[in-house]
Every structure is written in structure tokens, then in C-alpha cells.
Amino acid sequence: MGVTPLTKRHWFFFCALVFSCSILAAFLWSVVSTLIAANPLVTPIRISIVGVCAFFLFFLFWLRFWLARNTWVSLWVYASPWLLTSSILLPILPLFAIAPLAPIVSLLLALWGYYLCFYPLIGLDTRLHRARFAKHHELADLLHHTPVAMSLLFGGNRLRHFFLVRSLATRRELGNMLIVGPTRSGKGLLATSHRRIPKHTRPGVCA
């Protein structure tokens, strides 16, 4: 992979961040609720604000299927507490119930999205043969704007970004890559691009 997975230290930091943001957000939304209480259109205003927050919350859900998981979870822990606590504007649950509930829900969704990509929310995979092409969010960790030294180059996309595999702190070996293809399909060019890589990590080419 191209990005080091999150550790327990990261998750402890995210927990502290989510709870802090939730407390600040609960205070903010309480002030907003007090300011709009005297407005004759208080109910439509509250529904509109909560609706906009719900829209952005679902937008964050959707981004999980396109962004790298480390990028997405960082965005989620910063934004989701402010969006979830907007439910304070609706007189459904009291403040003392929403304040601790919002960070817990946010962290559970962060864990679910980071490790399982919200599976099986979009349906169970009951196929016998599950081989498939990689999805956008699975390739996002491998994308780089420029080639990186000491990495395995797989190819590029339409935006001229490069798919690279680099060594990580948890796995320093780059591994090996086998290139199989017909004559004049670009195998030699790909092997040439890896000349600076140590011998034990160079790709093997088969015609």
C-alpha cells in the first residue's frame, strides 16, 4: 500500500478530537436555537438547517467510496460532530442526551467506514466468485502526482497521476510484481521505468 494504516494512537487522538468538537458544536447549536427561537418562522428555519446538515452528512458518506480511507476518516472526524449535533435544533432529544450520543455515533461510523467501507450497507456480496477490479477508494492510497524514488510503478490514470507502491514503516519490503502480456504491450517500457529499484524488488517480465 502507499499509506501507513492508522494505529491506536491515531484513534485515541480522533476520540479526543470528536468529543471536543461535539461539545463545541452542541454549545454552538444551542446558541443558534436560542437566537432563532423568537422568529415566527422558527420551525421552517430549524428544519432547513438540519436538512442542510443532513445533506452534507450524506455527502461525507458518499466521499468514502472515492477518497483514500485515511483522507476520508480525517475529514469525517473533523466535520461529522458539527453535522450530527445539529439535531439539537429539533426538539426530539434533550441536549444532555445528544451531546454524548453524537460523538459515539460519529466514532462508530468512522470505524465502520474506515475498515469496512460501510459494508454491508450497500448490499451483501453473495457471489461464488468475488474476483473484481479495484474500486476508486481502494486505488486512492496508491495515487501520487509525481513518480517517487524507490517505488513500484503500476501505471497512471487520465488525470496523469501515478499508481505507486512504496515501502511502509510496518512493511519495508516492496515485494515483487509479475508482468504478463502479449508482445509489444509495454512490458519492456514498464521494466525500464524500474531500473533504479533494487534487484530484489524489480518486476519479472513474461511474454
Summary of the structure (lengths in Angstrom):
residues: 207
radius of gyration: 23.2
end to end distance: 26.7
largest distance: 76.7
contacts: 513
relative contact order: 0.12
helix: 53%
strand: 9%
